[in-house]
Structures are given as structure tokens and as C-alpha cells.
Amino acid sequence: MIPSQELKKTPQPYDRIFNFSAGPGSLPVEVLEQVRDELLNWHGTGMSVMEMSHRGKHYDGIHMEALANLRKLLGAPDDYQILMLQGGASLENALVPMNLSVEGKTPNYIDTGYWGHQSIKDAQKLGRVHIAYSSESTGFDRAPADSEPRFENPSYVYFTSNETVGGVDFLRDPKFDSDALIVCDASSNILSRKLDVTKYDVIFAGAQKNQGPAGITTLIVSPRAMEIAKSKDLPLMLSWPRAAEAHSIHNTPPTFIVYICGLYYKWLLAKGGVDAIAPYNERKAKLVYDQIDASGGFYKGHAVKENRSRMNITFKCPSPELDEKFLEDAKQLNMSTLKGHRSTGGIRASMYNAFPEEGAKLLAEFMADFAKRNG
Ligand SMILES: Cc1ncc(COP(=O)(O)O)c(C=O)c1O
């Protein structure tokens, strides 16, 4: 059965689809258009950004402006360092313990799902780790209250502010009962809502969801975290202080990616920054969660209501067969990449900053129609 006749494909510029991918995610059309227009000859230089020397003045301008605009968007104080590194967010699973471990203390982890789990596994290869909290017993469906984790002599406290696979978000700046360094993997919700940077020592995020294409990971590092990292003698590419000294041009950076992220930051600033995009993201997510709640149990949401992610909405239909049918029918309306993560199954609708509200509306209408036809 195909979706009801009232549901129409919503024409999108350049015949683009609604891309619900968990990452790389949708990019703003305006940014892609600018990249296209500037591709062959950037600002009269006679070359593309890809062909410029990373030590030349043109690229330096692009790079430093991107760093400054990211600082502005985050509201990060001047004494915090902003880094752009390679190796994906996954490399930080190793670099966090390498840069921040302290003898006689133990890294403490809060495990709220798939990505927290990956970080713990990597940290364990480098030393002892204490798991201060885990939501495994409830199927990784929630984040802890501030008082729940049980810390043990922490060198740092690590958590994932939004678990991309489960769709579980803290939705707040936690105030844990610890004065240790606070490290946050914000890969899937950075710049989607306001964070008080001063409450964190390290925030890191892969760019490919809310900042641009895959290829850089941005880090915001507090002075006290940088002091500890400075006491280590790490190889160039593993050392945060060495990256900071060189404004992340300690080797050849992925120049084209930094350029596109820079355009993305300008796009976001022109929209009014994080304060303006946060209610937009909340509105999009609410359209979909409302359908889950109104479906009389047809759709089962994964996260507890208090921790429902605005970026990754995860739910299941009454059977795996209906999940498959949901995905097939959705494709007919140009809605793609709604399949849940391979470890969970079900449906996952990821709607980052650049995902259009029309796509959320269409998904909500489709969900109501699908439940009616298959309930
Ligand atoms: C929360 C979170 N952390 C880490 C990662 C790993 O990112 P990367 O693929 O850039 O290593 C992801 C990827 O989806 C993620 O969602």
C-alpha cells in the first residue's frame, strides 16, 4: 500500500531529498551554492580553496575567521582554546585520556549508550577507568540526574551530551558532584542549543552533523585542562597544546572542510546563532514526538520523555516488518535514511540544524497516515 493520496512530495531545491541521516547530515543549500560558485576561482585568486597553500594569507584568513566565528557561536571565553583536529570524534576517545590523565587519579565515565561505550573501550586500553554511571539496565534510554553518578577519585568526568544512536540527550549542562575536569562529547548536538561553555573543560564534536562536512573535529579546551595537557610530552598529532600553539595549522589541515565549516558558521550567525536555531530545532522535534505520543502505542519511542533528543528521534513500529514498510513508504515521499542504527533497528529521524522544517512536517503527516493505514 502506498501513502495516501493527500500526502504529496514536497518539491525541494535541486530535487533534493529530505535526508534524515545521522551523519554526515544535511548541509544548508545556501552554503552548498556558495561552495559551487566559489569552487574554481575563490575571490579572484585564480584557484580553489583546495589548491591554496595552508601557510598562505588567503587560507589563513579563511581558517582564522572560522575559528573566531565558532568561538562567537559557542560564546566561549577568550582563555578557552578552540581546536580543529583530524581523526574524527573517535580519535578523541584516545586523546582525552592521553592529554588529561593524572597519576593517582582515575578517568570517570558516564555511559548512556553506544558512543559513551566506544569511548570507555578505548580509554580502557590506556589505563584503568571507573564507570560512574550506566543506563544499560534500562536499555540506554536515559541520562542520569546530577546526583546519580558515583565518582571515584576522578582525573576527569566524561559524558556524551547526546547519544546519537539511542536519541538520548541530557538537555542541560549537568552540574555533577565533582570538581574534576568535565569532558563532553557533543558530536551530535553542538550548536543546536545553548551550552554554558564555562561549565565544561573539554567539549569536542565531529563536524559532520551540526557544523559542516566530515573531516574535522572541533574542540573547546579550558585553561586548566590545557595546563594538564601541557605537562605531557605527546607526539605532535596527539597533543592538544601543540595544536593550540599553531591555531590547528600544526600540519596540513583539511583546508576545504575548514572552509565549508566556516561558511556554515556564517550561515548560522546570519540566522541569529544558537539562540535562534534552538527553538527551530525544538519545533521540528516536537512535530515528530507529538505523533509518537498521539499514536496510541503504535509507535514506541526509545528515550524517556525527559531525555528525548531533538537531533535524533528514535522509535519503533509494532513489528520489524512494519519498520521495513515504513522505510519503503517514506522513500516514496523522498524521505531517506530513516533506518535506525544497525545495533538497535527501528527508525531514527535525525534532524540537525540545517534540516528543513518542511521535512519534519512531512514526516509527522506521514507517520499519522502510516499508523492509520497499518494500525
Ligand atoms: C556522539 C558521537 N560521538 C562520536 C562519534 C564518532 O564520530 P567520528 O565518526 O567522527 O569518529 C559519533 C558519530 O556518529 C557520535 O555520534
The ligand as a Gaussian input file, in Angstrom:
#p B3LYP/6-31G(d) Opt

LIG

0 1
 C       28.137000      11.179000      19.790000
 C       29.155000      10.680000      18.809000
 N       30.429000      10.550000      19.201000
 C       31.373000      10.105000      18.362000
 C       31.084000       9.772000      17.058000
 C       32.170000       9.282000      16.140000
 O       32.430000      10.243000      15.186000
 P       33.500000      10.022000      14.003000
 O       32.847000       9.155000      13.000000
 O       33.762000      11.429000      13.525000
 O       34.711000       9.402000      14.582000
 C       29.775000       9.896000      16.594000
 C       29.423000       9.547000      15.202000
 O       28.295000       9.457000      14.807000
 C       28.788000      10.356000      17.506000
 O       27.513000      10.476000      17.106000

